[in-house]
Amino acid sequence: MWLVATDGQETLRIEAAGEVAVTEHEVSEAGTPVGTCRCGGQLIRSGGAVLCLDCAERYSLPSGASTLDSACDCGLPLFRVQRGADFELCLDYECGSLLDAVVERFDREWTCPNCDGDLRVLRRGGLIAGCENYPDCDTGFSIPDGTVAGRCDCGLPRFETAGGERCLDSGCGAPP
């Protein structure tokens, strides 16, 4: 199975290895339609955001997020993202944020390997698990895209990511 995309004189050919599913999706010059805006306009996905073609409303998406066919009670589409677990959230931050969802699930779940303090879930550019004893202990780990798949030999969680399994501590030399 293969896919070819062309743009003028440039051609990109992608070949699939293993099982594949064939599906078709609508697309426009602006992007992939994902739902209806509160104003009644068409919402499209363009890069890391969802935009309304009528009112120019813009909703940022976290990295690795995929939009869903289902909608929130507010009427906007939901998206799915993995940060230790699967989370389904509304495009509208006011309906619930990714930070709040990850804090509720994982805050203080893990122990700092350097001082035995609790690791708190914080936003510092992305989501991190940082030691509660900061600034005395400056241990912090970026929470990867993926789901917790067990414990690493060092005691921290092991994540199943698109690139394979890895420890929360990306510098950990322990085998998964």
N, C-alpha and C positions, 0 to 999 in steps of 0.2 A: 504494500500500500504506500502511495506517495502523494504529495501535495506540491503543486507548483504555483508560485506567486510571481507575477511580473509587474514591473514598473518601468515603462519605456524600454530601454535597452538592457535593464537589469533583470535577472531571473534568479529566483531562489527555489531550490528543489529540496524538499524534506522527505526522507524515507523513514517509515516506521518499522521498528523491530518488535516482534511479538504480536499479541492480539491488539486489534484496533476496533473502535466503534465508529461507524460512519453516521454523521448527522449534518443537518443543514441549519444555518442560522441567518436571520435577516441581518442586513447591514446596509448602512447608508454612507454617503460621503462624510457625514459628521461622525459616525460611530455606530456601535451596536445598540439598537433599542432595548431598553430594560424595564420600561414601565411608563406610568403616567404621573406627571407632576401634580401638585395640589392646584396649580393654575389651570390644569387640563392639557397642558402641552406635553410633547413627547420627551421622555428622559432617555438619554443615550449615554453609553459608556465610552469614554475617550481617555485612554491611558489610565492614570490612577485616580480618575474622578468620574462622577456621574453628573451630567449637565442637562438643563432644560433648554430645549430649542426655542421656547417662546419667551420665558421670563428671565432667562440667564441665571437661574438659581444653580448653585454648584455645591456638590457634596463630595468631599475627599474620601477616598477608600484607603484602608491600610494595605501595605504590601501583602501580596498573596491572597487578597480577598476575591471572592467570586460572587456575582449578583445572583439572586434566586428569583424564581417565578412567583414566590409568595410575597404578600405585602404585610406591613405593620398595621396596627389598628389606626394609625394616623393616615394610612393610604399610600405611603411611600414604600418602595421595594425594600426587601431585606437583603443582607449579604451574609456570606459565611466566611469565617477566617479562623485559622488555627494559631493559638498562642498557648500551648500546653494542653489544650482541649479544643473541641469544636465549639465555636460560638456563632450564633445567628443573631444579628443585630440589625436595627433600622438604619437607613441612610442618615436620618436626622439624629444628631448627637443628643438632642434634648430628650429623645425616647430612651436613651441608655448608651453609655460610651463603652468602647472596648476596654479602656483603662478600668472602669468600674467593674466590668464583668470579670476581668482577669484578677483584680484585687479580691473580689468576692470569692473566687475559686482558689487562688494560690497564695494570697498574702499570708506570710508567716508559716507557710507550708514546709519550707526547707530551712536547714540550719547552715549558717556561715561556716565554711571549712577552716577559717583562720581564727575565729574567736568564739565560736559556738553561739553567737547571737542569732536572732531570727533574720531571714532575708525578707525584706519588704518589697512589694511590687510598686514601682515608681515609673513616671514618664520622664525620661531625660533624652529627648530626641526620639527614641523608640522606647519600648518597654524594657525595663531592667529589673532584676532581682538584686537589690542592694542591701548591704548590712545595716541593721537598725542602729549599730553603734558608730555610725559615721559622725564626726570626722576621725574618731580614734581608730576605726577600722574602715578602710576605703575599698573593701571588697565589693565588687558588683559584676553582674553577668547580664549580657543581653539575652532576653528571652526569644528564642528562635521561632520561626514559622514551623509549626509541626505540633505533634501531640506527645505527651509524656508516655513513654513505653517501658518504664521500669526505673531501676536505680543503677547508677554507675558504680564501679568499685570504690570511687572516692566518696560515695554517700549522696551525691547530688543526683537530680533526676536525669534520665537519659531520654532524649527526644527522637521520635521518628520524623525525619524531615524529607523533603523531596530529594535531597542528596544522600540519603541514608541515615543511619543512627549516629547521634552525637550527644556528648555530655553537655549539661548546662554550661560547664566550664569548658569552653572550646579548646583550651590549652591542656586539658586533662589527657594524660597518655594512657589511661586505662582502656582496655579493649571493651567494646560494647557487649 
